Amino acid sequence: MHSTESGLQYEVIRAAEGDSPKSTDTVTVHYHGTLIDGTVFDSSVERDSPASFGVHQVIPGWTEGIQLMKPGSKFVFYIPHELAYGPNPNPRSGIKPYSLLIFEVELLEIL
């Protein structure tokens, strides 16, 4: 397990070679998001539909974590609430305030 200064923790499931994305890049990923009790709240894997977004357009834990990855790598992020939704998650998300979020993320490509 690795930790960053901000409090993001991550595990490298599969390493890869190449360049890491920058905060200004757009990426395509597959991800599976769960709460600490294992409840799935969002999963591109289950939808069988990868997601593309700007690295700077997501929660801070993702913005930081994605920039540690290289295309083809797979990480698990343990994102404390300070780097996620804090006290104000979307009420329809199933995420309670101050929740730690766990994401398994595979970086497919930098667009």
MMTF fields as JSON, N, C-alpha, C and O atoms, coordinates in Angstrom:
{
  "mmtfVersion": "1.0.0",
  "mmtfProducer": "UNKNOWN",
  "numBonds": 443,
  "numAtoms": 444,
  "numGroups": 111,
  "numChains": 1,
  "numModels": 1,
  "chainsPerModel": [1],
  "groupsPerChain": [111],
  "chainIdList": ["A"],
  "bondAtomList": [4, 2, 8, 6, 12, 10, 16, 14, 20, 18, 24, 22, 28, 26, 32, 30, 36, 34, 40, 38, 44, 42, 48, 46, 52, 50, 56, 54, 60, 58, 64, 62, 68, 66, 72, 70, 76, 74, 80, 78, 84, 82, 88, 86, 92, 90, 96, 94, 100, 98, 104, 102, 108, 106, 112, 110, 116, 114, 120, 118, 124, 122, 128, 126, 132, 130, 136, 134, 140, 138, 144, 142, 148, 146, 152, 150, 156, 154, 160, 158, 164, 162, 168, 166, 172, 170, 176, 174, 180, 178, 184, 182, 188, 186, 192, 190, 196, 194, 200, 198, 204, 202, 208, 206, 212, 210, 216, 214, 220, 218, 224, 222, 228, 226, 232, 230, 236, 234, 240, 238, 244, 242, 248, 246, 252, 250, 256, 254, 260, 258, 264, 262, 268, 266, 272, 270, 276, 274, 280, 278, 284, 282, 288, 286, 292, 290, 296, 294, 300, 298, 304, 302, 308, 306, 312, 310, 316, 314, 320, 318, 324, 322, 328, 326, 332, 330, 336, 334, 340, 338, 344, 342, 348, 346, 352, 350, 356, 354, 360, 358, 364, 362, 368, 366, 372, 370, 376, 374, 380, 378, 384, 382, 388, 386, 392, 390, 396, 394, 400, 398, 404, 402, 408, 406, 412, 410, 416, 414, 420, 418, 424, 422, 428, 426, 432, 430, 436, 434, 440, 438],
  "bondOrderList": [1, 1, 1, 1, 1, 1, 1, 1, 1, 1, 1, 1, 1, 1, 1, 1, 1, 1, 1, 1, 1, 1, 1, 1, 1, 1, 1, 1, 1, 1, 1, 1, 1, 1, 1, 1, 1, 1, 1, 1, 1, 1, 1, 1, 1, 1, 1, 1, 1, 1, 1, 1, 1, 1, 1, 1, 1, 1, 1, 1, 1, 1, 1, 1, 1, 1, 1, 1, 1, 1, 1, 1, 1, 1, 1, 1, 1, 1, 1, 1, 1, 1, 1, 1, 1, 1, 1, 1, 1, 1, 1, 1, 1, 1, 1, 1, 1, 1, 1, 1, 1, 1, 1, 1, 1, 1, 1, 1, 1, 1],
  "groupList": [{"groupName": "MET", "atomNameList": ["N", "CA", "C", "O"], "elementList": ["N", "C", "C", "O"], "formalChargeList": [0, 0, 0, 0], "bondAtomList": [1, 0, 2, 1, 3, 2], "bondOrderList": [1, 1, 2], "singleLetterCode": "M", "chemCompType": "L-PEPTIDE LINKING"}, {"groupName": "HIS", "atomNameList": ["N", "CA", "C", "O"], "elementList": ["N", "C", "C", "O"], "formalChargeList": [0, 0, 0, 0], "bondAtomList": [1, 0, 2, 1, 3, 2], "bondOrderList": [1, 1, 2], "singleLetterCode": "H", "chemCompType": "L-PEPTIDE LINKING"}, {"groupName": "SER", "atomNameList": ["N", "CA", "C", "O"], "elementList": ["N", "C", "C", "O"], "formalChargeList": [0, 0, 0, 0], "bondAtomList": [1, 0, 2, 1, 3, 2], "bondOrderList": [1, 1, 2], "singleLetterCode": "S", "chemCompType": "L-PEPTIDE LINKING"}, {"groupName": "THR", "atomNameList": ["N", "CA", "C", "O"], "elementList": ["N", "C", "C", "O"], "formalChargeList": [0, 0, 0, 0], "bondAtomList": [1, 0, 2, 1, 3, 2], "bondOrderList": [1, 1, 2], "singleLetterCode": "T", "chemCompType": "L-PEPTIDE LINKING"}, {"groupName": "GLU", "atomNameList": ["N", "CA", "C", "O"], "elementList": ["N", "C", "C", "O"], "formalChargeList": [0, 0, 0, 0], "bondAtomList": [1, 0, 2, 1, 3, 2], "bondOrderList": [1, 1, 2], "singleLetterCode": "E", "chemCompType": "L-PEPTIDE LINKING"}, {"groupName": "GLY", "atomNameList": ["N", "CA", "C", "O"], "elementList": ["N", "C", "C", "O"], "formalChargeList": [0, 0, 0, 0], "bondAtomList": [1, 0, 2, 1, 3, 2], "bondOrderList": [1, 1, 2], "singleLetterCode": "G", "chemCompType": "PEPTIDE LINKING"}, {"groupName": "LEU", "atomNameList": ["N", "CA", "C", "O"], "elementList": ["N", "C", "C", "O"], "formalChargeList": [0, 0, 0, 0], "bondAtomList": [1, 0, 2, 1, 3, 2], "bondOrderList": [1, 1, 2], "singleLetterCode": "L", "chemCompType": "L-PEPTIDE LINKING"}, {"groupName": "GLN", "atomNameList": ["N", "CA", "C", "O"], "elementList": ["N", "C", "C", "O"], "formalChargeList": [0, 0, 0, 0], "bondAtomList": [1, 0, 2, 1, 3, 2], "bondOrderList": [1, 1, 2], "singleLetterCode": "Q", "chemCompType": "L-PEPTIDE LINKING"}, {"groupName": "TYR", "atomNameList": ["N", "CA", "C", "O"], "elementList": ["N", "C", "C", "O"], "formalChargeList": [0, 0, 0, 0], "bondAtomList": [1, 0, 2, 1, 3, 2], "bondOrderList": [1, 1, 2], "singleLetterCode": "Y", "chemCompType": "L-PEPTIDE LINKING"}, {"groupName": "VAL", "atomNameList": ["N", "CA", "C", "O"], "elementList": ["N", "C", "C", "O"], "formalChargeList": [0, 0, 0, 0], "bondAtomList": [1, 0, 2, 1, 3, 2], "bondOrderList": [1, 1, 2], "singleLetterCode": "V", "chemCompType": "L-PEPTIDE LINKING"}, {"groupName": "ILE", "atomNameList": ["N", "CA", "C", "O"], "elementList": ["N", "C", "C", "O"], "formalChargeList": [0, 0, 0, 0], "bondAtomList": [1, 0, 2, 1, 3, 2], "bondOrderList": [1, 1, 2], "singleLetterCode": "I", "chemCompType": "L-PEPTIDE LINKING"}, {"groupName": "ARG", "atomNameList": ["N", "CA", "C", "O"], "elementList": ["N", "C", "C", "O"], "formalChargeList": [0, 0, 0, 0], "bondAtomList": [1, 0, 2, 1, 3, 2], "bondOrderList": [1, 1, 2], "singleLetterCode": "R", "chemCompType": "L-PEPTIDE LINKING"}, {"groupName": "ALA", "atomNameList": ["N", "CA", "C", "O"], "elementList": ["N", "C", "C", "O"], "formalChargeList": [0, 0, 0, 0], "bondAtomList": [1, 0, 2, 1, 3, 2], "bondOrderList": [1, 1, 2], "singleLetterCode": "A", "chemCompType": "L-PEPTIDE LINKING"}, {"groupName": "ASP", "atomNameList": ["N", "CA", "C", "O"], "elementList": ["N", "C", "C", "O"], "formalChargeList": [0, 0, 0, 0], "bondAtomList": [1, 0, 2, 1, 3, 2], "bondOrderList": [1, 1, 2], "singleLetterCode": "D", "chemCompType": "L-PEPTIDE LINKING"}, {"groupName": "PRO", "atomNameList": ["N", "CA", "C", "O"], "elementList": ["N", "C", "C", "O"], "formalChargeList": [0, 0, 0, 0], "bondAtomList": [1, 0, 2, 1, 3, 2], "bondOrderList": [1, 1, 2], "singleLetterCode": "P", "chemCompType": "L-PEPTIDE LINKING"}, {"groupName": "LYS", "atomNameList": ["N", "CA", "C", "O"], "elementList": ["N", "C", "C", "O"], "formalChargeList": [0, 0, 0, 0], "bondAtomList": [1, 0, 2, 1, 3, 2], "bondOrderList": [1, 1, 2], "singleLetterCode": "K", "chemCompType": "L-PEPTIDE LINKING"}, {"groupName": "PHE", "atomNameList": ["N", "CA", "C", "O"], "elementList": ["N", "C", "C", "O"], "formalChargeList": [0, 0, 0, 0], "bondAtomList": [1, 0, 2, 1, 3, 2], "bondOrderList": [1, 1, 2], "singleLetterCode": "F", "chemCompType": "L-PEPTIDE LINKING"}, {"groupName": "TRP", "atomNameList": ["N", "CA", "C", "O"], "elementList": ["N", "C", "C", "O"], "formalChargeList": [0, 0, 0, 0], "bondAtomList": [1, 0, 2, 1, 3, 2], "bondOrderList": [1, 1, 2], "singleLetterCode": "W", "chemCompType": "L-PEPTIDE LINKING"}, {"groupName": "ASN", "atomNameList": ["N", "CA", "C", "O"], "elementList": ["N", "C", "C", "O"], "formalChargeList": [0, 0, 0, 0], "bondAtomList": [1, 0, 2, 1, 3, 2], "bondOrderList": [1, 1, 2], "singleLetterCode": "N", "chemCompType": "L-PEPTIDE LINKING"}],
  "groupTypeList": [0, 1, 2, 3, 4, 2, 5, 6, 7, 8, 4, 9, 10, 11, 12, 12, 4, 5, 13, 2, 14, 15, 2, 3, 13, 3, 9, 3, 9, 1, 8, 1, 5, 3, 6, 10, 13, 5, 3, 9, 16, 13, 2, 2, 9, 4, 11, 13, 2, 14, 12, 2, 16, 5, 9, 1, 7, 9, 10, 14, 5, 17, 3, 4, 5, 10, 7, 6, 0, 15, 14, 5, 2, 15, 16, 9, 16, 8, 10, 14, 1, 4, 6, 12, 8, 5, 14, 18, 14, 18, 14, 11, 2, 5, 10, 15, 14, 8, 2, 6, 6, 10, 16, 4, 9, 4, 6, 6, 4, 10, 6],
  "groupIdList": [1, 2, 3, 4, 5, 6, 7, 8, 9, 10, 11, 12, 13, 14, 15, 16, 17, 18, 19, 20, 21, 22, 23, 24, 25, 26, 27, 28, 29, 30, 31, 32, 33, 34, 35, 36, 37, 38, 39, 40, 41, 42, 43, 44, 45, 46, 47, 48, 49, 50, 51, 52, 53, 54, 55, 56, 57, 58, 59, 60, 61, 62, 63, 64, 65, 66, 67, 68, 69, 70, 71, 72, 73, 74, 75, 76, 77, 78, 79, 80, 81, 82, 83, 84, 85, 86, 87, 88, 89, 90, 91, 92, 93, 94, 95, 96, 97, 98, 99, 100, 101, 102, 103, 104, 105, 106, 107, 108, 109, 110, 111],
  "secStructList": [7, 3, 3, 7, 6, 6, 1, 7, 3, 3, 3, 3, 3, 3, 7, 7, 7, 1, 7, 7, 7, 7, 6, 6, 7, 3, 3, 3, 3, 3, 3, 3, 3, 3, 3, 6, 6, 1, 7, 3, 3, 3, 3, 2, 2, 2, 2, 6, 7, 7, 3, 3, 3, 3, 4, 4, 4, 1, 7, 2, 2, 2, 2, 2, 2, 2, 6, 6, 7, 7, 6, 6, 7, 3, 3, 3, 3, 3, 3, 7, 4, 4, 4, 6, 6, 6, 6, 7, 7, 7, 4, 4, 4, 6, 7, 7, 6, 6, 7, 7, 3, 3, 3, 3, 3, 3, 3, 3, 3, 3, 7],
  "xCoordList": [0.852, 0.0, 0.889, 1.886, 0.517, 1.238, 0.33, -0.893, 0.913, 0.159, 0.796, 2.014, -0.039, 0.461, 0.343, -0.305, 0.958, 0.928, -0.499, -0.793, -1.374, -2.754, -3.618, -4.67, -3.18, -3.978, -4.551, -5.171, -4.36, -4.792, -3.933, -2.707, -4.581, -3.85, -4.171, -5.277, -3.186, -3.432, -2.561, -1.487, -3.081, -2.359, -2.186, -3.095, -1.03, -0.793, -1.133, -0.452, -2.181, -2.595, -1.821, -1.339, -1.713, -0.952, -0.214, -0.83, 1.097, 1.915, 1.985, 1.726, 2.336, 2.486, 3.576, 4.019, 3.996, 5.026, 4.369, 3.221, 5.103, 4.608, 4.501, 5.026, 3.811, 3.643, 2.385, 1.375, 2.453, 1.274, 0.508, 1.107, -0.813, -1.586, -1.304, -0.903, -1.523, -1.42, -2.835, -3.812, -2.943, -4.265, -5.067, -6.294, -4.399, -5.073, -5.49, -6.144, -5.125, -5.442, -6.857, -7.475, -7.341, -8.585, -8.19, -7.314, -8.843, -8.513, -9.767, -10.891, -9.544, -10.606, -10.224, -9.105, -11.175, -10.918, -12.085, -13.196, -11.797, -12.822, -12.656, -11.531, -13.765, -13.67, -14.811, -15.844, -14.6, -15.583, -15.494, -14.488, -16.55, -16.523, -17.377, -18.542, -16.777, -17.505, -17.323, -16.384, -18.259, -18.129, -17.307, -17.008, -16.945, -16.089, -16.76, -16.071, -18.103, -18.815, -18.987, -19.615, -18.423, -18.501, -19.651, -19.731, -20.549, -21.666, -21.148, -20.378, -21.574, -21.186, -22.084, -23.309, -21.481, -22.284, -22.145, -22.982, -21.114, -20.946, -19.896, -18.874, -20.167, -19.226, -19.36, -20.372, -18.342, -18.327, -18.129, -18.542, -17.499, -17.281, -18.632, -18.88, -19.513, -20.832, -21.68, -22.496, -21.502, -22.234, -21.588, -22.178, -20.369, -19.585, -19.418, -19.545, -19.125, -18.985, -17.925, -18.214, -16.685, -15.638, -16.056, -16.878, -15.487, -15.798, -14.611, -13.457, -14.909, -13.873, -14.191, -15.348, -13.143, -13.326, -11.997, -10.933, -12.075, -10.877, -10.354, -11.13, -9.064, -8.46, -8.807, -8.962, -8.929, -9.238, -10.736, -11.124, -11.581, -13.037, -13.673, -14.899, -12.881, -13.396, -12.995, -12.355, -13.372, -13.028, -11.504, -10.774, -11.028, -9.581, -8.788, -7.668, -9.336, -8.635, -8.385, -7.347, -9.338, -9.157, -8.146, -7.261, -8.268, -7.34, -5.909, -5.038, -5.663, -4.316, -3.926, -2.833, -4.802, -4.488, -4.266, -3.341, -5.106, -4.975, -3.603, -3.028, -3.083, -1.785, -0.614, 0.516, -0.869, 0.156, 0.201, 1.147, -0.824, -0.986, -0.373, -0.034, -0.243, 0.171, -0.842, -1.403, -1.097, -2.072, -1.763, -0.627, -2.806, -2.66, -2.515, -2.592, -2.306, -2.159, -3.519, -4.513, -3.538, -4.745, -4.346, -3.422, -5.048, -4.796, -6.089, -7.18, -5.962, -7.089, -6.796, -5.746, -7.752, -7.64, -8.517, -9.661, -7.969, -8.719, -8.768, -7.783, -9.924, -10.036, -10.775, -11.966, -10.072, -10.746, -11.756, -11.646, -12.722, -13.808, -13.296, -13.928, -12.167, -11.622, -11.23, -11.193, -10.937, -10.561, -11.69, -11.511, -12.869, -14.019, -15.171, -15.054, -16.277, -17.462, -17.689, -18.628, -16.83, -16.943, -18.344, -18.943, -18.885, -20.209, -21.355, -22.518, -21.059, -22.114, -22.169, -22.125, -22.263, -22.416, -23.802, -24.729, -23.924, -25.227, -26.17, -25.839, -27.33, -28.253, -28.68, -28.992, -28.701, -29.112, -27.985, -28.21, -26.764, -25.608, -25.523, -24.867, -26.184, -26.044, -24.815, -24.538, -24.075, -22.882, -23.285, -23.902, -22.94, -23.245, -22.18, -21.052, -22.54, -21.537, -20.309, -20.419, -19.167, -17.879, -17.46, -16.775, -17.865, -17.539, -16.17, -15.792, -15.434, -14.234, -14.715, -15.599, -14.138, -14.523, -13.375, -12.209, -13.717, -12.725, -13.024, -14.131, -12.031, -12.194, -11.099, -9.916, -11.498, -10.546, -10.6, -11.659, -9.459, -9.405, -8.371, -7.229, -8.785, -7.868, -7.792, -8.806, -6.593, -6.391, -6.239, -5.232, -7.229, -7.218, -6.399, -5.58, -6.617, -5.844, -5.905, -6.801, -4.916, -4.902, -5.314, -4.685, -6.362, -6.902, -6.176, -6.5],
  "yCoordList": [-1.184, 0.0, 1.236, 1.303, 2.196, 3.462, 4.586, 4.47, 5.652, 6.828, 8.075, 8.149, 9.052, 10.341, 11.331, 11.048, 12.463, 13.489, 13.952, 14.329, 13.93, 14.396, 13.427, 13.812, 12.161, 11.154, 10.093, 9.143, 10.227, 9.193, 7.952, 8.04, 6.801, 5.533, 4.74, 4.821, 3.971, 3.193, 1.945, 1.882, 0.957, -0.289, -0.396, -0.062, -0.857, -1.12, -2.583, -3.482, -2.814, -4.178, -4.644, -5.775, -3.735, -4.033, -2.758, -1.715, -2.858, -1.728, -1.734, -2.751, -0.589, -0.48, 0.536, 1.274, 0.563, 1.497, 2.652, 2.553, 3.735, 4.856, 6.118, 6.213, 7.08, 8.381, 8.402, 7.79, 9.104, 9.324, 10.525, 11.449, 10.525, 11.693, 12.892, 12.747, 14.074, 15.323, 15.784, 15.265, 16.737, 17.209, 17.802, 17.866, 18.233, 18.831, 17.801, 18.156, 16.529, 15.486, 14.941, 15.114, 14.283, 13.515, 12.042, 11.655, 11.23, 9.806, 8.957, 9.431, 7.699, 6.699, 5.633, 5.121, 5.307, 4.34, 3.366, 3.627, 2.249, 1.364, 1.437, 1.434, 1.502, 1.626, 0.894, 0.614, 0.593, -0.084, 0.582, 0.448, 1.302, 2.056, 1.404, 1.076, 1.22, 0.627, 1.46, 2.244, 1.254, 1.804, 0.83, -0.276, 1.235, 0.391, -0.946, -1.926, -0.991, -2.245, -3.128, -4.184, -2.69, -3.489, -3.13, -3.658, -2.239, -1.817, -1.093, -0.138, -1.553, -0.912, 0.307, 0.185, 1.488, 2.68, 3.158, 3.929, 2.723, 3.107, 2.187, 1.891, 1.737, 0.822, 0.854, 0.422, 1.366, 1.292, -0.152, -0.53, -0.957, -2.374, -3.08, -3.814, -2.854, -3.501, -3.003, -3.756, -1.752, -1.216, -1.645, -1.483, -2.196, -2.58, -1.39, -1.506, -0.228, 1.004, 1.889, 2.561, 1.905, 2.739, 4.211, 4.65, 4.955, 6.379, 7.216, 6.858, 8.341, 9.304, 10.634, 11.047, 11.306, 12.577, 13.297, 12.701, 14.58, 15.359, 15.028, 14.963, 14.82, 14.429, 15.44, 15.059, 16.717, 17.757, 17.896, 18.733, 17.101, 17.249, 16.283, 16.178, 15.591, 14.585, 14.938, 15.963, 14.091, 14.372, 14.439, 13.801, 15.195, 15.378, 14.072, 13.991, 13.06, 11.784, 11.121, 10.493, 11.262, 10.736, 11.561, 11.01, 12.881, 13.749, 13.417, 13.324, 13.24, 12.906, 11.491, 11.276, 10.534, 9.132, 8.789, 8.046, 9.32, 9.032, 9.466, 8.819, 10.564, 11.07, 10.187, 10.389, 9.227, 8.266, 7.05, 6.263, 6.905, 5.72, 5.91, 7.022, 4.795, 4.781, 3.925, 2.998, 4.204, 3.401, 1.903, 1.467, 1.135, -0.306, -0.714, -1.901, 0.252, -0.083, -0.166, 0.375, -0.857, -0.972, -0.721, -1.348, 0.199, 0.563, 0.415, 0.406, 0.299, 0.47, 1.727, 1.847, 2.677, 3.91, 3.805, 3.357, 4.221, 4.356, 5.857, 6.459, 6.452, 7.906, 8.39, 8.122, 9.106, 9.638, 10.717, 11.317, 10.945, 11.875, 13.259, 13.952, 13.677, 15.004, 15.126, 16.23, 13.997, 13.982, 13.444, 13.216, 13.245, 12.709, 13.715, 14.836, 13.317, 14.175, 14.823, 15.602, 14.507, 15.14, 15.04, 13.964, 16.162, 16.138, 16.232, 16.147, 16.405, 16.709, 15.789, 16.282, 14.463, 13.612, 13.812, 14.277, 13.458, 13.504, 12.561, 11.389, 13.04, 12.186, 10.927, 9.921, 10.955, 9.775, 8.774, 7.693, 9.117, 8.262, 7.045, 6.059, 7.11, 6.042, 6.222, 5.389, 7.307, 7.596, 8.473, 9.521, 8.049, 8.836, 9.929, 9.784, 11.012, 12.052, 11.462, 10.523, 12.008, 11.641, 10.195, 9.573, 9.667, 8.273, 8.149, 8.955, 7.109, 6.677, 5.902, 5.052, 6.194, 5.511, 4.646, 5.031, 3.478, 2.551, 2.369, 1.987, 2.646, 2.506, 1.606, 1.827, 0.588, -0.144, 0.521, 0.584, 1.02, 1.813, 1.233, 0.972, 1.038, 0.634, 1.79, 2.196, 2.321, 3.413, 2.791, 2.146, 2.985, 2.386, 3.213, 2.67, 4.55, 5.381, 6.839, 7.279, 7.576, 9.024, 9.516, 9.167, 10.321, 10.776, 12.014, 12.529],
  "zCoordList": [0.0, 0.0, 0.0, 0.72, -0.807, -0.899, -0.412, -0.482, 0.073, 0.505, -0.076, -0.237, -0.389, -0.834, 0.319, 1.326, 0.17, 1.21, 1.514, 2.648, 0.532, 0.707, 1.502, 2.011, 1.615, 2.308, 1.395, 1.874, 0.087, -0.847, -0.625, -0.561, -0.509, -0.432, -1.693, -2.228, -2.161, -3.368, -3.388, -2.79, -4.107, -4.373, -5.877, -6.636, -6.305, -7.717, -7.968, -7.473, -8.733, -9.087, -10.313, -10.373, -11.3, -12.508, -12.927, -13.149, -13.031, -13.474, -14.993, -15.636, -15.556, -17.01, -17.315, -16.435, -18.555, -19.017, -19.763, -20.194, -19.908, -20.708, -19.885, -18.776, -20.453, -19.809, -18.96, -19.31, -17.849, -17.012, -17.538, -18.09, -17.375, -17.799, -16.905, -15.75, -17.462, -16.719, -16.363, -16.904, -15.472, -15.047, -16.207, -16.134, -17.263, -18.421, -19.465, -20.446, -19.276, -20.251, -20.054, -19.004, -21.095, -21.033, -21.092, -21.865, -20.266, -20.183, -20.361, -20.2, -20.696, -20.706, -19.692, -19.699, -18.816, -17.747, -17.626, -18.089, -16.997, -16.463, -14.962, -14.464, -14.227, -12.769, -12.096, -12.704, -10.833, -9.998, -8.631, -7.935, -8.245, -6.992, -5.918, -6.144, -4.739, -3.62, -2.349, -2.213, -1.435, -0.095, 0.729, 0.278, 1.928, 2.762, 3.112, 3.396, 3.094, 3.39, 2.155, 2.227, 1.009, -0.208, -1.132, -2.241, -0.702, -1.54, -2.781, -2.676, -3.951, -5.207, -5.414, -5.386, -5.622, -5.892, -7.329, -7.797, -8.038, -9.448, -10.062, -9.445, -11.298, -11.925, -13.442, -13.992, -14.107, -15.574, -16.017, -17.113, -15.167, -15.479, -15.584, -16.54, -14.59, -14.618, -15.784, -16.316, -16.187, -17.341, -18.654, -19.722, -18.572, -19.752, -20.692, -21.911, -20.071, -20.841, -20.194, -19.204, -20.738, -20.164, -20.131, -20.935, -19.203, -19.05, -19.505, -19.267, -20.166, -20.561, -19.898, -19.835, -19.398, -18.72, -18.618, -18.783, -18.345, -18.081, -16.697, -15.743, -16.572, -15.293, -14.197, -13.037, -14.549, -13.559, -13.274, -12.459, -13.922, -13.797, -12.799, -12.746, -12.022, -11.105, -9.665, -9.43, -8.715, -7.32, -7.157, -7.916, -6.187, -6.022, -5.897, -6.402, -5.244, -5.115, -6.457, -6.664, -7.369, -8.723, -9.492, -10.146, -9.42, -10.15, -9.768, -10.633, -8.482, -8.015, -8.423, -8.947, -8.189, -8.434, -9.889, -10.218, -10.77, -12.207, -12.72, -13.595, -12.172, -12.629, -12.171, -12.615, -11.302, -10.878, -11.801, -11.76, -12.627, -13.459, -14.841, -15.246, -15.548, -16.942, -17.703, -17.119, -18.994, -19.735, -19.624, -19.808, -19.32, -19.138, -17.688, -17.371, -16.797, -15.381, -14.7, -15.185, -13.564, -12.752, -11.302, -10.784, -10.657, -9.265, -8.468, -9.039, -7.161, -6.246, -5.448, -4.818, -5.482, -4.713, -3.473, -3.544, -2.34, -1.086, -0.831, -0.402, -1.099, -1.124, 0.122, 0.277, 1.015, 2.204, 1.796, 0.727, 2.656, 2.314, 1.945, 1.148, 2.507, 2.19, 0.72, 0.176, 0.075, -1.339, -2.219, -3.415, -1.592, -2.327, -2.242, -2.737, -1.619, -1.576, -0.214, -0.051, 0.778, 2.089, 2.665, 2.652, 3.179, 3.801, 2.792, 3.188, 1.497, 0.526, -0.692, -1.82, -0.507, -1.696, -2.311, -1.648, -3.571, -4.226, -3.477, -3.299, -3.037, -2.265, -3.006, -2.368, -4.338, -5.119, -5.314, -5.859, -4.876, -5.136, -4.222, -4.557, -3.072, -2.083, -1.209, -0.346, -1.426, -0.636, 0.54, 0.353, 1.747, 2.94, 3.128, 2.658, 3.809, 4.095, 4.783, 5.572, 4.481, 5.086, 4.795, 5.607, 3.652, 3.308, 2.648, 1.798, 3.067, 2.352, 1.128, 1.236, -0.029, -1.265, -1.758, -1.671, -2.276, -2.821, -4.299, -4.678, -5.127, -6.572, -7.117, -6.857, -7.875, -8.697, -10.057, -10.68, -10.523, -11.755, -12.715, -12.335, -13.952, -15.022, -16.005, -16.573, -16.205, -17.164, -18.551, -18.841, -19.393, -20.731, -21.704, -22.445, -21.709, -22.638, -22.236, -21.516, -22.729, -22.639, -24.011, -25.011, -24.07, -25.367, -25.869, -26.939]
}
